[in-house]
Amino acid sequence: MFNKPALFTEFPALANTLPYIHLGIFPTPVIKLSDLGKSLTFQNLYMKCDNISAIQYGGNKIRKLEFLLADALKHHKKSVLTFGAVGSNHALATSLYARKLGIHPIVHLYPQPVSDKVCQTLRHHILNKTEIHQYSDYSNIKNRTRYRILCELFKRGKKPAIIPSGGTTALGACGFVSAAFELKEQIEQDLLPKPDVIFLPLGTMGTAAGLAVGLKAAGLKTKIHAVRVVPDTMANNDTFANLYRQIVQFLNKTDPSFPSVQLENEVYIDNNEYGDGYAEPTESGIQAVELIKDIHEIHLETTYTGKALAALISNTKKLKTKTILFWNTYNSQPAPEEIKKLSICSLPEGLHGYFE
Ligand SMILES: *Cc1c(COP(=O)(O)O)cnc(C)c1O
């Protein structure tokens, strides 16, 4: 069954102007985590299941890619270039869905701590025949991107679509503006009470900022507790406010009936769970992952969702009587079995170390 984005129901003019292609299954379900709620002494703990946002590969990036890859198709792009850490869920999701749409996927990958999950992600790239370029750091990114654009121009006669890290642009974030309207519909259908606060991880911020714009535009007074998992030079109150403004301006320019909402104090950036760095597991994050696995057999990870759940746990006292929505952003569809048997020799040599 095809459901158009909830944003388009509310603002039909956007449906005619914004590029959109259907990749996921929406609305994603909301479930009550009664047992975890009980063990943490919450009365009302719910989870938004973006972990199953698509059949092939879920997670939060699908909502952004529905707009971003549609834009690539609209411009008749033959290839797409994106960026991320070696285990980036965004880079993998972009590659998988680009391939599905007949667009050649290219990723620039940067180092992150070694883990089984990173290996699985790389094997999945091998299966999908992603064109991988590996770099040792984020410097010189502009020149490298320019060089790759030229390569593609020669090879395919056309520049690639460029998608920034995490798929965070004003257009990409529209997926999460829409998610807020989707949530509003679910509240109206009595699938959950209006949440007082949403807990989620904060990376490139498109998820949280899109939701914040959408909640405001939808008239929902739900707060967002955004748990920072990247360096504070990337995600902070200023960069967040800036992105929020860009999204509002973009939507308002595309459809003047979209309200010029403003960010007040509804988003709290939690800096307490970051630990030693991006993708560096923390003790509290590991425990949170264990807890929800033991109680509900829900599988999170320690880079994003584990840290977000850890923040929820450490704020238990303050939240006892509140309605809380944990936004599960991590794909839970299993990787294809056959990736285990793939040889890693097609990977750039510098990545072989992750498998030792
Ligand atoms: C990318 C990602 C996030 C962060 O989303 P942003 O929009 O980049 O802030 C959170 N959780 C998971 C599992 C992710 O892959």
The ligand as an SDF file (V2000), in Angstrom:
LIG
                    3D

 15 15  0  0  0  0  0  0  0  0999 V2000
   22.3650    8.8650   11.0550 C   0  0  0  0  0  0  0  0  0  0  0  0
   21.7770    8.2840   12.2910 C   0  0  0  0  0  0  0  0  0  0  0  0
   21.2760    9.1000   13.3200 C   0  0  0  0  0  0  0  0  0  0  0  0
   21.4420   10.5800   13.3190 C   0  0  0  0  0  0  0  0  0  0  0  0
   20.5400   11.2620   12.5000 O   0  0  0  0  0  0  0  0  0  0  0  0
   20.9170   12.7530   12.0680 P   0  0  0  0  0  0  0  0  0  0  0  0
   19.7820   13.1610   11.2250 O   0  0  0  0  0  0  0  0  0  0  0  0
   22.2060   12.6520   11.3200 O   0  0  0  0  0  0  0  0  0  0  0  0
   21.0640   13.5610   13.3050 O   0  0  0  0  0  0  0  0  0  0  0  0
   20.6750    8.4910   14.3880 C   0  0  0  0  0  0  0  0  0  0  0  0
   20.5860    7.1570   14.4870 N   0  0  0  0  0  0  0  0  0  0  0  0
   21.0680    6.3360   13.5300 C   0  0  0  0  0  0  0  0  0  0  0  0
   20.9630    4.8740   13.7260 C   0  0  0  0  0  0  0  0  0  0  0  0
   21.6870    6.8630   12.3970 C   0  0  0  0  0  0  0  0  0  0  0  0
   22.1810    6.0430   11.4610 O   0  0  0  0  0  0  0  0  0  0  0  0
  1  2  1  0
  2  3  1  0
  2 14  2  0
  3  4  1  0
  3 10  2  0
  4  5  1  0
  5  6  1  0
  6  7  2  0
  6  8  1  0
  6  9  1  0
 10 11  1  0
 11 12  2  0
 12 13  1  0
 12 14  1  0
 14 15  1  0
M  END
$$$$
